[in-house]
Amino acid sequence: MKFLKLENNDELQANLFSFAIHLALFLVMIFSVGWQTKTPYYGEVELWDSVPVKKK
């Protein structure tokens, strides 16, 4: 088996660099997303049959 020298193999360097960058971006994406679920906030509303009339 032939030993690959990293200094003389531009294609191998490019592939390793691309893999490292993609791995770093993937890890940043995974750790930056908030995976915790939070209890949703429920508001309270009043339902009217009709709009109230303002007395003068």
C-alpha positions in Angstrom: 0.0 0.0 0.0 1.3 3.4 -1.0 1.8 6.0 1.8 0.2 9.3 1.0 2.2 12.3 1.8 0.0 15.2 2.9 2.5 17.9 1.8 2.5 16.8 -1.9 -1.1 15.8 -2.3 -3.3 18.9 -3.0 -6.5 16.9 -3.6 -6.2 15.1 -0.2 -5.6 18.5 1.5 -8.6 20.0 -0.1 -10.8 17.0 0.8 -9.7 17.0 4.4 -10.1 20.8 4.7 -13.6 20.6 3.2 -14.5 17.7 5.6 -13.2 19.7 8.6 -15.2 22.8 7.6 -18.4 20.9 7.1 -18.0 19.0 10.4 -17.4 22.3 12.2 -20.5 23.9 10.6 -22.6 20.8 11.4 -21.5 21.0 15.1 -22.3 24.7 15.3 -25.7 24.0 13.9 -26.4 21.2 16.3 -25.3 23.2 19.4 -26.9 26.5 18.4 -30.4 25.1 18.1 -32.5 25.2 21.3 -33.6 21.6 21.7 -35.4 22.2 25.0 -39.2 22.3 24.8 -40.9 25.0 26.8 -44.5 25.1 28.1 -46.4 27.4 25.8 -48.0 30.6 27.2 -51.7 30.7 27.0 -53.4 34.0 27.0 -56.9 34.7 28.3 -59.6 36.5 26.3 -63.2 37.6 26.8 -65.8 36.7 24.2 -68.7 39.1 23.8 -71.9 38.5 21.9 -71.8 42.0 20.5 -69.7 45.2 20.8 -70.6 47.2 23.9 -72.4 50.5 23.3 -70.9 53.5 24.8 -73.5 55.6 26.8 -73.3 59.4 26.5 
